[in-house]
Amino acid sequence: MDLGFEGFETSGFETELEDFEVKKVRKFDRIWKVGSGGSVCAQPAIDSNRIYIAAMDNHVYCVDCESGKEIWRFRAGGVFLDSSPTIHRDHLYVGSHDGYFYCINKKTGKLVWRFKTGGGINLRTLAYDGKVYFGSRDGFVYCLKVDRGELVWRFKTGDEVISSPSVKDGKLFIGSYDNNFYCLDAKTGKEIWRFKTGGEVMNSGQFTFHENLVYVSSFDNNLYAVDISTGKEIWRFRTGKYGNATCPAVYEGVLYYGARDGIFYAIDAETGREIWRFKTQGEGVIDKLPLIHDGKVYFGSEDGNLYVLDIRSGREVWRFKTGGLIGTSAILWKDYIFFGSWDCHVYKVNINTHEEAWRFSTSNSNPAYIPPAYEIFKVEIKKGAGIEEPVPEGKYKRRKEETVSLSDYHIESEYHTESEYKQKSDYDTGLLMFETHLNLSGQLTLMNSVLTTTTGTTTSF
């Protein structure tokens, strides 16, 4: 068998990636297993030279964009993970893991009202036509009046609703852990249609629309293009093996999209054809909406880097390194971008000089606990596959490189780019399929011993 990892070839012992398969063992629950701390994972919001930050220390902060000085803070009863604040007129709307949906005065930081749901709230809300819309872990989609927090309607799905809603032409679009993507009447909450995927629908940003299409990601590893009017699938694009949890940005007919396998894609919006791809370093989960500005695309990664790529070629232009995973989108203000990091800071960086202007520290300098990125997945040896005896050189013809599949990518890229800044971890990416929390006992024990003998180092599966 052929162990075909670049930079990690062995003589006499080889295995094929096709002998292994990644299986999802339960629904995605990482977001509910996080601990408290000072980490920032929710996209900040900017209004009138103030930036509003929801953090894992249970606080919402109001900070001056120019100086980075705190103006006020508001404390809730639970953490804010992916719950980005939504600004509407004089109020700030945000949900927490404590199950409450909060309305806060954006000038003073004082509570205006709160609404209790039957489960945690984890993603951004939507303010539209005098109402606010959001989902809850209790399986409901809620519609409240913006001024008093009174319930207008609620819609029951079959599982948790960890999805940011979007509205277009009076229709509300939202996903659920019941694997469905719903189109509802925004006024009444009545279902118009639903689209079934093969996994949880969890989008960390509002859904993306282009002409008559809406784009939906799923933990079945697909990005779908769905007809807005009928709910029918137009095309699907297959990513890696660890699910998808965000939506693409669209610009001039091209979708820019990051997947949980650490690959960032440019995809034709009408056909679903891949144009180029870029690989991040190490465990580079990407699960937030990218920012597009001035011919560049900005996105954060779980490897701690904010990447900036050329929008046409996918080549890296520059990057900014933080001390923790970057789980927020970048937002633009003047000549600066703002984004949060798991290292308990929000950064202000000049897009021209690439230099840090300031960083804001939350009340807790200890990063929150978060489970491993691929905890709900495990790698198994396929039935009938095993560790074969070494074979003489040349006994079997080696397959051509273009026929080797390192993952489930079904569409060949015109371009394939990687970072020009090589670090040692770059050469370990071939072992992505063998996460440290995967249990491949038995035959992989033998693999360990052979790798130790061959390379002089021990690789732990």
C-alpha positions, 0 to 999 in steps of 0.5 A, a space after each residue: 500500500 502507498 502512504 503517499 503523504 508528501 514529505 513523509 514517504 517510507 520505503 517498504 511500508 505504504 498505505 493508501 488513504 482510500 483504505 480509511 474512511 471518516 465517519 461522523 459519530 454524533 451530531 455536532 455538539 462542540 458549541 455546547 461543550 465550551 467553557 467560560 473564559 475571555 475568548 472572542 469568537 463572535 463577529 463584532 459590530 460597528 456603529 458610529 465609531 463604536 465597536 460592540 463585542 460579545 465574549 466568552 466571559 459573559 460580557 458585551 463590550 462597547 469600545 471606542 474604535 479610534 482608541 480601543 478604550 472601553 465605554 461600557 460593558 453588559 453582563 449576561 448569565 451565560 457565554 456569548 460564543 457565536 452570537 454576534 451583536 445585531 444593531 437596530 436603531 438605538 438597540 443592540 440584540 444578542 442571544 446567550 448560552 443562558 437561553 436569554 435573548 437580550 435587548 440592550 441600549 447601545 449608548 448606555 449598555 443598560 438592559 431594555 428587555 430580555 426574552 427567555 427561550 427553552 435552550 441556549 442561543 448561539 448565533 446572530 439574530 436578524 432585525 427586519 420590519 420591526 421584528 427580530 428573528 433568531 433560533 434556539 437550541 429548543 428547536 424553535 425559530 422565534 419572531 419578536 417585536 423589536 421594541 418590547 420583546 413580545 412574541 409574534 410567532 414561533 416555528 417548530 423544527 425537528 431539532 436545534 436551530 443553530 443558524 443565523 436567519 436571513 430575509 429576502 422578498 418577505 421570506 425568512 430562510 433558516 437551517 436546523 439540526 434536523 438536516 432541513 433548510 427552511 423557507 418561511 413567511 416572515 410575517 406569519 411564520 408559515 412554512 413555504 418549503 423545506 430543502 433536505 440535506 444529509 446533515 445538520 444545517 448550521 450557518 454562522 453568518 446570514 445566508 448568501 443570495 445570488 440572482 435566484 439562488 440561495 447557498 446552503 452549507 451542511 454537515 454532510 460535507 456539501 455546499 448547495 445552490 438552491 432555487 429561492 422560489 421552489 426549494 429545488 437543488 440546482 447544484 452541490 459542491 463537495 468539500 472535505 470530510 469534516 462538515 461545513 458550517 458557514 456560508 460563502 461571500 459572493 463577488 462578481 459571480 464567484 463564491 468565496 468559501 471556507 470549509 472545516 477541512 481548512 481549505 478555502 475555495 473560489 467557486 463559480 456561483 452559477 455552475 458550482 465549478 471550482 476555480 481555485 483553492 487555498 490550504 491553511 496550516 495545520 488544523 485550519 478550520 474555517 467557519 465564518 463568512 469572509 470579507 471581500 475588499 479591494 481585490 482581496 479576501 480576508 478570513 480567519 482560521 483555527 490555526 490562529 492566522 488571519 489570511 489575506 488572499 488575492 481574489 483572482 488567483 488565490 495567492 496569499 498576499 499577507 497574514 496576521 498571526 494571533 495567539 489563538 484560533 480566529 473564529 470571527 469574521 473580519 469587519 472593515 472600518 476606514 483603513 482597518 479591520 477588526 476581528 476577535 481571537 480565542 486569545 482573549 483579544 479583539 484586534 485592530 489592524 491596518 490593511 495597508 501597513 498590516 500593523 496592529 493599531 491596538 488590541 482590546 483585552 476582555 475581563 478574563 485573560 484565560 482562554 475558554 475551553 473548547 473541544 477538538 475541532 474534529 471530535 465528532 468524527 473518527 477514522 476507521 479502516 474500511 472493511 477488507 482493508 488492512 496493512 499489507 506486506 511490503 512488495 518488491 519495487 515495481 511489482 505494481 504500477 503506481 497510479 498517476 498523480 492526478 488519479 489519487 484522491 486525498 479527500 472527497 473533492 469531486 471537481 478538479 481545481 484550475 489552480 491549487 495554492 498554498 502559503 508561501 510561508 512554510 513552517 514545520 507544521 506545513 509538512 504534517 498536513 498529510 496526517 490530517 486524516 489521523 486526528 489525535 483523538 481518533 482511535 485506530 487500534 489494532 492495525 495502526 499499532 503495527 503502523 506506528 512501530 513500522 513508522 518508528 523503525 523507518 523514520 526514527 520518530 514515533 507517530 501517534 494515531 
